[in-house]
């Protein structure tokens, strides 16, 4: 066998990386929409459960009813139902059961005629459960849990089989029922009853199931979970002649969401709207309390400083150094009188000693400044250099005192 040349090997590695990258970029994602719809082949549809009823009941005729269980909705099929009394099974897999009075009466009429009613839902309305002296327990408020674990008792042997899958779970359960006439058929992962059967003397029965996820395509096609489906529907009699599949008690839309379920529950609906109102009130009050941005206001200008600059430019242009020196002298002597309470009419040796003593300035510096003032008072003109020197002496006096 010929050996691969180095550049051929490099091209082969490049192609392998390219193919792997393309496969990773097109990874198929799981559709997490929960519809429980008989025609949906997505993970959380019920296409598999609907189609396989033909294999469990090969002699039965399938009827697809509307989206409510009233007698009006079933009027087109009543002649078939009435002609097969005791051999009819009504099946509904739906998010929530909140029937009207007429729909509850329809369920009672079917059971009284010896027929079977099988309903799987995340929850049932209190009114519906009270009609059968049953109550459900607590269920997840903020969404679905991961990993469903459910068990069912085999009809033939009574043995409990447990099934699971890595998908949504709701884990609702029945916590109040009369064990004298209610039979437990299955349990959730916590060992609480989530599948019960209520038998009646005339042969009719009501089967209530609280984990519809166990009848979705995802669950039933995972490993051997189809046995859960077979065992659950095996509690229906073998002599079923008419299967009525109804998307009962559900809205017209095919999608189901946790928010939709919460709003369908009266208690949760009140809590949701109260919480929404609370946030609205907080927003309104907080928006009023917040001040608008304060614009920047320019600071007031120092007009006296502007005046001094203007006067300074005027003297500089006129070159009247002596007049400016006289004004500086007058200002300096006025400051000495106000600050040190010294008379300035006689700038003699005694004045120098008093100024040095009270201001803390060295005596020779004080004497130089006073002599310079006396000299300016006697001059007829003053040069720029002399004016600058006088200004420096005055500035030095203020710095040291």
Buried (B, 14 or more C-beta within 10 A) or exposed (E): EEEEEEEEEEEEEEEEEEEEEEEEEEEEEEBEBBBBBBEBEBBBBBBBBBEBBEEBBEEBBBBEBEBBBBEEBBEEBEEBBEEBBBBBBBBBBBBBBBBEEEBBBBBBBBBEBBBBBBBBBBBBBBEBBEBBEBEBBEBBEEEBBEEBBBBBBEBEEEEEBEBBBEBBBBBBBBEEBEEEEBBBBBBBBEEBBBBBBBBEEEBBBBBBBBBBBBBBBBBBEBEEBBBBBBBBBBBBBEEBBBBBBBBBBBBEEBEBEBEBBBEBBEEBEEEBEEEEEEEEEEEEEEEEEEEEEEEEEEEEEEEEEEEEEEEEEEBEEEBBBBEBBBEBBEEBBEBBEEEBEBEBEEBEEEBBEBBBEBBEBEEEBBBBBBEBBEEBEEEEEBEEEBBEEBEEBBEBBEEEB
